[in-house]
Amino acid sequence: MGVGRLISDHIPLDHVDAASFVHRGDVGERVRLRFADVTVTDVRAARALTTHTTAAAPAGVFLVLAVTAVGRGSDQNYVGLDLVDPAGIHYVPTVRGGCATAIKGRAGVPSYALICYDVPRQALEGAHLQFSLAPYDNDGAFQRRDDVADIDLGIHAAEAARMWRTNDSYKASMTELTPPDLTPSPAPKAVSR
């Protein structure tokens, strides 16, 4: 009983750590999570995103990420796909232009997606992807005590400047069973803003 008293007197029992389990990685590296293996395979910038019928232009620039996820255990949707800039500002995937806003994960089968973000110039340098099952919220409640991949996109100052000046356009795609084609296409004549 004395040992129990010693422990309860000297270890705070009113604090429970609810932080996420963060697994860090870089572009091209597989990050192993409880529910999936995730890899950012490519990072591009675009002035326009096109589908078979539409084209969209960003307010800033589209940051286009090619992401591969291989699910574990069961099929799940991964909706925590936040781009985080050096100031800690979170950007969610854009619904414009036909890119994926979530990834349908299949157990044991690679799912490929283009995730696109409409960002200002200051969000490029030092940006990283936070990949999780649940979306980010202000107090982190949806990601408590769960795995989160934090993937550095490797964008340094010179690369950010080059990306900002791009005139490339890409054909957008949702979650697919084949890797996306990231061949730049000609800029469309008219794009919606």
N, C-alpha and C positions, 0 to 999 in steps of 0.2 A: 504494500500500500504506500509505503514511503517513496518507492520509485515512481509510482503513478502520480503522486503529489508533486514530486520533483519535475516530472515531465510537464504536467499541466501548469505549473507555476512559471516555467521558463520557455515554453513553446506556445506561441500564439495559436489558439484554437478557433478564433473568430475570423480568420482569414483563409479563404479557399482560393487557390490559384486557378483562374479560369482562362488563362492564356491559350492561344493556339499553339500547336506543335509545328513550327516553321522549318521547312526543308529548303535550303538555298541551292540554286543552280544557275547555270549560264546557258546561252543559246547553244543548241546542239547536244546538251547533256540531258540524260534521262533523270527525272526526279521521281523517286519512288514514294508514293503516298499510301495510306491505308486502303484507299478505294480505287486508286489508279496509278499508272505510270504516265507521266506527262513530259513532253518535250516540245520546246519551241524550236522549230527547224529553220525558220527564216524570218527576217524582219525587213520590211520594205516601207517606203512612203509613197503616197499616191495623191495626185491632184483630182482624180476621178475614179469612181467605181462603177462598173457597168454590169448589167445582167442582159438577158436576151432582149428585153423590152425597155429598159430604163437606164438612165445614167444619173449619178449624183456627184455634186462637188462639195467639199468640206468648207466650213467657215475658216478653219486653219489649214491643216493638212491631215490626210488619213494616214494613220500608222497601221500597217497591215501585218498581222502576225500569222504565220502558218504554225498551227498547233496540232500535235498528235497526242491522243490519249488512248491508253489501253486499260479498260476497266478490269477490276478485280471483284470476284464474288458474284455480283449480279449487275444487270443493266441499270444504269442510273443517268440522270441528267446533271451535268456540271454547269451550274449557273453563276458561280463565283469566279468571274473573269475580269477582275479589275486591273486597269493600268494605273500605276502609281508613279507620280512624278517626284522629283527630289524634295519638293516642299510638302510632300505627304498628301497631295490632292489626288483623289480617286476619280478615274474616268471609267464609265461603263461602256460596253460595246455599243456602237451606233446601230440604230435600226435602219438607217438609210443606206442604200447602195447594195443591199442583198447579202451582206455578210452574216455569219452566224452570231447569235447573241447568247447561245448556250451550246454545249456539246452533248450530244446523245452518246453516252459511253456504253459500249458493249463489252461484256465480260470476255476477256481473252482475245478480242478482235480490235485492231487499230481503228480509231475514228479520226478522220482528218477534218480540220476546219480552218477557215480564214476568219480571224477575229479582227475587226476594224474599229478604230477609235478616231474620232474627230478631235484633234488636239491643237492647242496653240504652240508656238515655237518653244516657249520655255518648258514645256512638258516633255520634249524629246530627249535632251541630254540627261543621262542618268535614270531614265525610265525603267521600270521593271513590272513584270506581270505577277499578280497574285491570283493563283488558281486554287479554287476550293469547291466543295459541294454546294455551299450556301453563299448567298450574296453578302458583301460587306455591309455592315450597318455602323452607325456612329459609336456604339459601345462594344462592338464585336460579339454581341450575343449569339448571332447565327453561326459563328465559327468557333465558339468556346470549346476547348478541349478536343479539337479536331485538327487533322492535318491540313496545312496550307503550303503550297509550293510558292516560293518567292524567287522568280527567275529574272536575273539581270539581263537586260536586252543588249548590253554592250554598246550603247550609243554614247560616244564621246563628243566633244565640242565640234570637231571638224565634220564628223558624220552627221551631227544634228544640223549643221549649216547646209550640208549637201542635201539632206533629206528635205529641208525646208524649201529648197530651190527646185525640187523635182517637178518634172512635167509628165511623169509616168502615169499610166492608167492601167487598172487591173480588172479582170473579170472576177466578180465576187462569187462566192459559193457558200453554201451552208455546210453542215456536217455531212461528210461523204465517206465512202469506203475506199476511195482512192485519193492519193495526194493531190492537192490543188495545183493547177497550172499557173505559175507565177511569171509567165512571159509577158512583159509589158505590151500593152496594146495601144494603138493610136488613140490620142485624146479625142473624145467625142466632140462633135461640132457644137452642141448645146447641152449644157448640164444644169440640173436644178440645184439651186442653193437653198 
